[in-house]
Amino acid sequence: MSALAVARAGLWILLASHVVATWGTQWDIRWHLLIGRDSFWIPPHIMIYSGVTAIVLISFGVLAWTTARGLGRTDRAQGTVRILGISGTRGYHLAAWGIALTVLAAPIDDLWHRLFGLDVSLWSPPHLLGLLGSMINAAACWLIARETYPEGSRARLAAILLAGAIVYGGTSFAVQPGFRIAYVHGGVRFFTSAILAALLAPLALVVTARVSRLRAAPVFALLVALLIGVVGATVARNGFAWMQPVSFLADEIAKDPTSPIAVAHEMARKNGTTLDAFNPIGPLLALLAAIGMTAIDPRRRPVLAALAYGLTLFAALGVFLSRAPAFVDSLPSVLETAVAAILTVLAGLVGGALARRATAGDHAAVKTIGLVVTLALGVLSAPFVADAQSPPKIPRIGILANSSPSFGAPHVEAFRQGLRDLGYTDVVIETRWAEGRFERLPDLAAELVRLKVDVIKTARTLGLTIPPSLLLQADQVIQ
């Protein structure tokens, strides 16, 4: 078999393995959210491990095959290089050393859990290291496609678009915890997802457009990513129907009502949604931003295109989240929104500049990968390492009133502002509104108690009237 045939076969196996691992990751996230406990041998983990194992075998296997045949000494004109005694193309070297980071993350993650206990947050250094290693391997497929297929071929374009969709999927996973940050903290961090997406998404979408030389490549990559997500959701749904695992979710939430899983269920309950269905809102908003990027033309104006993506997503996410009931108590002020917009602009400029540098040539691309890894690890993990290790207790205040959310929201916001003025910026406020049905107050009070709030603020302080008998019942529940 020729070296070209081996390289091409390896490329498609790598891409297929990434898709399988992505489906396993989607299912694993659903497993944590709906079941609450896992073990090493659950099907989602097997899918992930199978995909990663195939990626490792192919990435290093092609290098081993090339080295064994001595191609590193005879085919330098074809772009083969020798690193640490191992011969291969730049694309396969980048693929191998990228997935090596993912393999390295496994024992580090085990040590992390032994030191700090189990966690379900993506934003811990071992999890980010594993994710970034996988993204680097997928990004290497851009180089491999250019090395193995002639310019203008459909196979080359298909491989580049699929690799772009996979890399974008990695950035999407990376920014998902930003919605929890927005819900818990509000303020400038209300826009955490948009700011991070403005930084990271161009590294997938702008690069895809410039490597493929197709203006609409960001839109096509987003559509492919959306298709992968829909199929992954179907795999998870059918897998749950087949296995019918026993859920320990209530026990897990009771152990820590402030955990990411508990917060995710709080948000879903307030929004009137469930966590067992695929939510296309995020991908569709990203698709809208990708259309804005395409309008600017990322091939010729990568920085401006990245900026257009970031600002479009900033506006779209801001409107969507502000209308979601779960975020009514987390809305930022005008000043905080302006600060977040400035940060989004800066993130978009940096993301676009990195994407432009990454496509300046194969050598520049390899060098830029190291910079991107360092930058992304620092941006994502540094502010949240303390949260991943030993999360500080965030005060939780319950508000119990008989009015409606629309009537009580201004009072809640005034209360939150008063807390900020006193220095309490990280506070979770749980609101329960009887909406004129006084008989609901005891049940709502019991619900606040189950959420383990630190204190319950009653409607008396909001200037509302509750019959003393019902308020007494609520007080007894609280006690």
C-alpha positions as CSV (number, residue, x, y, z in Angstrom):
1,M,0.0,0.0,0.0
2,S,1.3,3.4,-0.9
3,A,2.1,6.1,1.7
4,L,-0.7,8.3,0.2
5,A,-3.3,5.6,0.5
6,V,-2.3,5.0,4.1
7,A,-2.5,8.7,4.9
8,R,-5.9,9.1,3.3
9,A,-7.4,6.0,5.0
10,G,-6.0,7.3,8.3
11,L,-7.6,10.7,7.8
12,W,-11.1,9.3,7.4
13,I,-10.7,6.9,10.3
14,L,-9.6,9.8,12.5
15,L,-12.6,11.9,11.5
16,A,-15.0,9.0,12.0
17,S,-13.5,8.2,15.4
18,H,-13.9,11.8,16.5
19,V,-17.6,11.6,15.6
20,V,-18.0,8.5,17.6
21,A,-16.2,10.0,20.6
22,T,-18.4,13.2,20.3
23,W,-21.6,11.1,20.4
24,G,-20.2,9.3,23.5
25,T,-19.4,12.6,25.1
26,Q,-23.0,13.9,24.4
27,W,-24.4,10.8,25.9
28,D,-22.1,11.0,28.9
29,I,-23.2,14.5,29.6
30,R,-26.8,13.4,29.5
31,W,-26.0,10.5,31.8
32,H,-24.6,12.8,34.4
33,L,-27.6,15.2,34.1
34,L,-30.3,12.5,34.2
35,I,-28.8,9.5,36.1
36,G,-26.3,11.3,38.4
37,R,-23.8,8.4,38.9
38,D,-21.6,6.6,36.5
39,S,-18.9,3.9,36.4
40,F,-16.0,3.1,34.2
41,W,-17.9,0.7,31.9
42,I,-21.1,2.5,31.1
43,P,-21.8,2.7,27.4
44,P,-21.1,6.4,26.9
45,H,-17.6,5.9,28.3
46,I,-17.1,2.9,26.1
47,M,-18.0,5.0,23.1
48,I,-15.6,7.7,24.2
49,Y,-12.8,5.3,24.9
50,S,-13.3,3.4,21.7
51,G,-13.1,6.6,19.7
52,V,-10.0,7.9,21.5
53,T,-8.3,4.5,21.3
54,A,-8.9,4.5,17.5
55,I,-7.5,8.0,17.3
56,V,-4.4,7.1,19.2
57,L,-3.8,3.9,17.2
58,I,-4.2,5.7,13.8
59,S,-2.2,8.8,14.8
60,F,0.8,7.0,16.1
61,G,0.3,4.0,13.8
62,V,0.7,6.0,10.6
63,L,3.9,7.6,12.1
64,A,5.2,4.1,13.1
65,W,4.4,2.8,9.6
66,T,6.1,5.8,7.9
67,T,9.2,5.4,10.2
68,A,9.5,1.7,9.6
69,R,9.5,2.2,5.9
70,G,12.2,4.8,6.2
71,L,10.1,7.4,4.4
72,G,11.5,10.1,6.8
73,R,14.9,9.8,5.0
74,T,13.7,9.5,1.4
75,D,10.5,11.6,1.0
76,R,11.4,14.9,2.6
77,A,10.2,16.6,-0.6
78,Q,6.7,15.3,0.3
79,G,6.7,17.2,3.6
80,T,7.9,14.3,5.8
81,V,9.8,15.4,8.9
82,R,11.6,13.5,11.7
83,I,10.9,14.4,15.3
84,L,12.4,12.4,18.2
85,G,13.4,9.7,15.8
86,I,9.8,9.3,14.5
87,S,9.1,10.1,10.8
88,G,5.8,11.5,9.4
89,T,4.1,14.4,7.9
90,R,3.5,17.6,9.9
91,G,-0.2,16.7,10.0
92,Y,0.3,13.3,11.5
93,H,2.9,14.6,13.9
94,L,0.5,17.2,15.1
95,A,-2.3,14.6,15.4
96,A,-0.2,12.2,17.4
97,W,1.2,14.7,19.9
98,G,-2.2,16.3,20.2
99,I,-4.0,13.1,21.2
100,A,-1.0,12.4,23.5
101,L,-2.2,15.3,25.6
102,T,-5.6,13.6,25.9
103,V,-4.0,10.4,27.0
104,L,-1.8,12.3,29.5
105,A,-4.9,14.0,30.9
106,A,-6.4,10.6,32.1
107,P,-3.9,9.9,35.0
108,I,-3.9,13.6,35.9
109,D,-7.6,13.6,36.1
110,D,-7.5,10.5,38.4
111,L,-5.0,12.3,40.6
112,W,-7.2,15.4,40.6
113,H,-10.1,13.4,41.8
114,R,-8.1,11.7,44.5
115,L,-6.9,15.1,45.8
116,F,-10.1,17.2,45.4
117,G,-12.9,14.6,45.1
118,L,-15.2,13.9,42.3
119,D,-16.4,16.8,40.2
120,V,-18.7,17.1,37.2
121,S,-17.4,20.4,35.9
122,L,-15.7,20.6,32.6
123,W,-13.6,23.5,33.8
124,S,-10.9,21.6,35.6
125,P,-7.4,21.5,34.2
126,P,-7.4,17.7,33.5
127,H,-10.7,17.9,31.6
128,L,-9.6,20.9,29.6
129,L,-6.3,19.3,28.8
130,G,-8.1,16.2,27.4
131,L,-10.5,18.3,25.4
132,L,-7.8,20.5,23.9
133,G,-5.7,17.5,23.0
134,S,-8.7,16.1,21.1
135,M,-9.2,19.5,19.4
136,I,-5.6,19.6,18.3
137,N,-5.9,16.2,16.8
138,A,-9.0,17.2,14.9
139,A,-7.3,20.4,13.8
140,A,-4.4,18.3,12.5
141,C,-6.9,16.8,10.0
142,W,-6.9,20.1,8.2
143,L,-3.2,19.7,7.5
144,I,-3.6,16.0,6.6
145,A,-6.4,16.8,4.1
146,R,-4.1,19.4,2.5
147,E,-1.2,16.9,2.5
148,T,-3.2,14.0,0.9
149,Y,-5.7,15.5,-1.5
150,P,-5.1,18.0,-4.4
151,E,-6.6,21.5,-4.1
152,G,-10.1,21.6,-5.5
153,S,-11.0,18.0,-4.9
154,R,-14.3,17.2,-3.2
155,A,-12.7,14.8,-0.8
156,R,-10.4,17.5,0.5
157,L,-13.2,19.9,0.9
158,A,-15.4,17.4,2.7
159,A,-12.6,16.4,5.1
160,I,-11.8,20.1,5.9
161,L,-15.5,20.9,6.6
162,L,-15.9,17.8,8.8
163,A,-12.7,18.6,10.7
164,G,-13.9,22.2,11.1
165,A,-17.2,20.9,12.5
166,I,-15.4,18.7,15.0
167,V,-13.1,21.5,16.2
168,Y,-16.1,23.8,16.5
169,G,-17.8,21.1,18.5
170,G,-14.9,21.1,20.9
171,T,-15.1,24.8,21.4
172,S,-18.9,24.5,22.0
173,F,-18.3,21.9,24.7
174,A,-15.7,24.3,26.3
175,V,-18.1,27.2,26.6
176,Q,-21.1,25.3,27.9
177,P,-20.4,25.9,31.6
178,G,-20.7,29.6,30.8
179,F,-24.5,29.4,31.0
180,R,-24.2,28.2,34.6
181,I,-21.8,31.0,35.4
182,A,-24.4,33.4,33.9
183,Y,-27.2,32.0,36.0
184,V,-25.2,31.9,39.3
185,H,-23.3,35.1,39.1
186,G,-25.0,37.5,36.6
187,G,-23.3,40.8,36.0
188,V,-20.5,40.8,33.4
189,R,-20.3,37.1,33.7
190,F,-23.9,36.9,32.3
191,F,-22.1,37.0,28.9
192,T,-19.4,34.4,29.7
193,S,-20.5,32.1,26.9
194,A,-20.5,34.8,24.3
195,I,-17.1,36.1,25.3
196,L,-15.4,32.7,25.3
197,A,-17.1,31.8,22.0
198,A,-15.8,35.0,20.4
199,L,-12.3,33.9,21.4
200,L,-12.5,30.2,20.5
201,A,-15.0,29.7,17.7
202,P,-12.9,31.7,15.1
203,L,-10.1,29.1,15.6
204,A,-12.5,26.6,14.1
205,L,-14.7,28.6,11.7
206,V,-12.3,31.2,10.3
207,V,-9.6,28.6,9.9
208,T,-12.0,26.3,8.0
209,A,-12.9,29.1,5.6
210,R,-9.3,30.0,4.9
211,V,-8.1,26.5,4.6
212,S,-11.0,25.4,2.3
213,R,-11.0,28.8,0.5
214,L,-14.8,28.6,0.7
215,R,-16.5,31.8,1.9
216,A,-19.5,30.0,3.3
217,A,-17.4,27.3,5.0
218,P,-18.4,28.5,8.5
219,V,-22.1,28.0,7.8
220,F,-21.5,24.6,6.3
221,A,-19.3,23.6,9.3
222,L,-22.1,24.7,11.7
223,L,-24.7,22.7,9.8
224,V,-22.5,19.6,10.0
225,A,-21.9,20.2,13.7
226,L,-25.7,20.5,14.1
227,L,-26.3,17.3,12.3
228,I,-23.7,15.5,14.5
229,G,-25.5,16.9,17.5
230,V,-28.9,15.7,16.4
231,V,-27.6,12.2,15.7
232,G,-25.8,12.2,19.0
233,A,-29.0,13.1,20.9
234,T,-30.8,10.3,19.1
235,V,-28.0,7.9,20.1
236,A,-28.4,9.0,23.7
237,R,-32.2,8.7,23.7
238,N,-32.2,5.3,22.2
239,G,-29.4,4.2,24.5
240,F,-31.3,5.2,27.6
241,A,-34.4,3.4,26.2
242,W,-32.4,0.3,25.7
243,M,-30.5,0.3,29.0
244,Q,-33.2,1.9,31.3
245,P,-30.6,2.8,34.0
246,V,-31.7,3.6,37.5
247,S,-31.5,7.3,38.3
248,F,-29.8,8.5,41.5
249,L,-30.3,12.1,40.6
250,A,-32.3,13.1,43.6
251,D,-29.7,11.8,46.0
252,E,-26.9,13.5,44.1
253,I,-28.7,16.9,44.1
254,A,-29.5,16.5,47.8
255,K,-25.8,16.0,48.5
256,D,-24.9,19.3,46.9
257,P,-27.7,21.6,45.8
258,T,-25.0,24.0,44.3
259,S,-23.4,21.5,42.0
260,P,-23.4,22.0,38.3
261,I,-26.0,19.2,37.9
262,A,-28.3,20.7,40.5
263,V,-28.0,24.2,38.9
264,A,-28.8,22.7,35.5
265,H,-32.0,21.2,36.8
266,E,-32.9,24.5,38.5
267,M,-32.5,26.3,35.3
268,A,-34.5,23.8,33.3
269,R,-37.3,23.8,35.9
270,K,-37.6,27.6,35.8
271,N,-37.5,27.6,32.0
272,G,-40.2,24.9,31.9
273,T,-38.0,22.6,29.9
274,T,-36.3,19.2,30.4
275,L,-32.7,18.1,30.1
276,D,-33.5,14.8,28.3
277,A,-34.1,16.5,24.9
278,F,-31.7,18.0,22.4
279,N,-31.9,21.8,22.5
280,P,-31.1,23.4,19.1
281,I,-31.2,27.0,20.3
282,G,-27.5,27.3,21.0
283,P,-26.4,25.8,17.6
284,L,-29.0,28.0,15.8
285,L,-27.8,31.2,17.4
286,A,-24.2,30.1,16.5
287,L,-25.5,29.5,12.9
288,L,-26.8,33.1,12.9
289,A,-23.4,34.4,14.0
290,A,-21.7,32.3,11.4
291,I,-23.9,33.9,8.7
292,G,-22.7,37.3,10.0
293,M,-19.1,36.0,9.8
294,T,-19.7,34.8,6.2
295,A,-21.1,38.2,5.2
296,I,-17.8,39.8,6.1
297,D,-15.8,37.0,4.3
298,P,-13.4,35.3,6.7
299,R,-11.0,34.3,3.9
300,R,-10.0,38.0,3.3
301,R,-10.9,39.7,6.5
302,P,-10.5,37.1,9.3
303,V,-10.2,39.5,12.2
304,L,-13.3,41.5,11.2
305,A,-15.2,38.3,10.5
306,A,-14.3,37.0,13.9
307,L,-15.5,40.3,15.4
308,A,-18.8,40.0,13.5
309,Y,-19.3,36.5,14.8
310,G,-18.6,37.5,18.4
311,L,-20.8,40.6,18.4
312,T,-23.7,38.8,16.6
313,L,-23.6,36.0,19.1
314,F,-23.3,38.5,22.0
315,A,-26.5,40.2,20.9
316,A,-28.4,37.0,20.1
317,L,-27.5,35.3,23.3
318,G,-28.2,38.4,25.3
319,V,-31.7,38.7,23.9
320,F,-32.4,35.0,24.3
321,L,-31.1,34.7,27.9
322,S,-32.9,37.9,29.0
323,R,-36.2,36.4,27.9
324,A,-35.6,33.0,29.7
325,P,-37.4,32.9,33.1
326,A,-34.4,31.3,34.8
327,F,-32.2,34.4,34.1
328,V,-34.7,37.0,35.3
329,D,-32.8,37.5,38.5
330,S,-29.3,37.5,36.9
331,L,-29.8,40.2,34.3
332,P,-26.8,42.6,34.1
333,S,-26.9,46.4,34.3
334,V,-26.3,48.7,31.4
335,L,-22.7,49.3,32.6
336,E,-22.1,45.6,33.0
337,T,-23.4,44.9,29.6
338,A,-21.1,47.6,28.1
339,V,-18.1,46.0,29.8
340,A,-19.0,42.6,28.6
341,A,-19.4,44.0,25.0
342,I,-15.9,45.4,25.2
343,L,-14.5,42.1,26.4
344,T,-16.3,40.4,23.5
345,V,-14.7,42.7,21.1
346,L,-11.3,42.1,22.5
347,A,-11.9,38.3,22.5
348,G,-13.1,38.5,18.9
349,L,-10.0,40.5,17.8
350,V,-7.6,38.0,19.5
351,G,-9.5,35.0,18.1
352,G,-9.4,36.4,14.6
353,A,-5.7,37.3,14.8
354,L,-4.9,33.8,16.0
355,A,-6.9,32.2,13.3
356,R,-5.2,34.4,10.7
357,R,-1.8,33.4,12.0
358,A,-2.7,29.7,12.1
359,T,-3.5,29.8,8.4
360,A,-0.3,31.7,7.4
361,G,1.4,28.3,6.6
362,D,2.1,24.9,8.0
363,H,4.9,26.1,10.1
364,A,2.9,29.0,11.5
365,A,0.0,26.7,12.1
366,V,2.0,24.3,14.3
367,K,3.5,27.2,16.3
368,T,0.1,28.8,16.7
369,I,-1.3,25.6,18.2
370,G,1.0,25.9,21.2
371,L,0.0,29.5,21.7
372,V,-3.7,28.6,21.4
373,V,-3.4,25.8,23.9
374,T,-1.7,28.0,26.4
375,L,-4.1,30.9,25.9
376,A,-7.2,28.7,26.1
377,L,-6.0,26.8,29.2
378,G,-5.3,30.1,30.9
379,V,-8.6,31.8,29.9
380,L,-10.8,28.8,30.8
381,S,-9.2,27.3,33.8
382,A,-7.3,30.0,35.7
383,P,-10.4,31.9,37.0
384,F,-12.2,28.7,38.0
385,V,-9.5,26.4,39.4
386,A,-10.7,27.2,42.9
387,D,-14.2,26.3,41.9
388,A,-13.0,23.0,40.5
389,Q,-10.9,22.1,43.5
390,S,-13.0,23.2,46.5
391,P,-16.0,25.3,45.5
392,P,-16.6,28.1,47.9
393,K,-20.0,28.2,49.4
394,I,-22.2,30.7,47.6
395,P,-24.9,32.3,49.7
396,R,-28.4,31.2,48.7
397,I,-31.3,33.4,49.6
398,G,-34.9,32.4,49.1
399,I,-37.7,34.9,48.4
400,L,-41.3,33.9,49.1
401,A,-44.1,36.1,47.9
402,N,-47.7,35.9,46.8
403,S,-47.2,38.3,43.8
404,S,-46.3,37.4,40.2
405,P,-42.7,37.4,38.8
406,S,-43.4,40.5,36.7
407,F,-44.6,42.5,39.7
408,G,-41.9,41.2,42.1
409,A,-38.9,41.4,39.7
410,P,-38.1,45.1,40.3
411,H,-38.1,44.5,44.1
412,V,-35.8,41.5,43.7
413,E,-33.4,43.5,41.5
414,A,-33.4,46.3,44.1
415,F,-32.6,43.8,46.8
416,R,-29.8,42.2,44.7
417,Q,-28.4,45.7,44.0
418,G,-28.4,46.4,47.8
419,L,-26.4,43.2,48.3
420,R,-23.9,44.2,45.7
421,D,-23.5,47.6,47.4
422,L,-22.6,45.7,50.5
423,G,-20.0,43.6,48.7
424,Y,-22.1,40.5,48.2
425,T,-21.7,39.9,44.4
426,D,-21.9,36.1,44.3
427,V,-25.3,35.4,45.7
428,V,-27.9,32.9,44.3
429,I,-31.5,34.2,44.8
430,E,-34.3,31.6,44.6
431,T,-37.7,33.1,44.0
432,R,-41.0,31.5,44.5
433,W,-44.2,33.3,43.6
434,A,-47.7,32.2,44.7
435,E,-49.3,34.6,42.1
436,G,-52.2,35.4,44.4
437,R,-52.9,31.8,45.5
438,F,-52.1,32.0,49.2
439,E,-52.7,28.3,49.7
440,R,-49.5,27.6,47.7
441,L,-47.2,29.3,50.2
442,P,-46.5,26.3,52.5
443,D,-45.6,24.2,49.5
444,L,-43.4,26.9,48.0
445,A,-41.7,27.3,51.4
446,A,-41.1,23.6,51.6
447,E,-39.5,23.8,48.1
448,L,-37.1,26.5,49.2
449,V,-36.2,24.4,52.3
450,R,-35.4,21.4,50.0
451,L,-33.1,23.7,48.0
452,K,-31.2,24.4,51.3
453,V,-31.2,28.1,51.0
454,D,-29.4,29.9,53.8
455,V,-32.2,32.4,54.6
456,I,-35.7,33.0,53.3
457,K,-36.9,36.6,52.7
458,T,-40.7,36.7,53.1
459,A,-43.2,38.9,51.3
460,R,-43.5,41.2,54.3
461,T,-40.3,43.0,53.3
462,L,-41.5,43.4,49.8
463,G,-44.5,45.4,51.0
464,L,-47.0,42.6,50.2
465,T,-49.8,41.2,52.4
466,I,-50.2,37.5,53.3
467,P,-52.8,36.1,55.6
468,P,-51.2,35.5,59.0
469,S,-52.4,31.9,59.2
470,L,-50.8,30.9,55.9
471,L,-47.6,32.8,56.7
472,L,-47.5,30.9,60.0
473,Q,-47.8,27.6,58.1
474,A,-44.9,28.7,55.9
475,D,-42.9,29.7,58.9
476,Q,-43.5,26.2,60.5
477,V,-42.3,24.6,57.3
478,I,-39.1,26.7,57.3
479,Q,-38.4,25.9,60.9
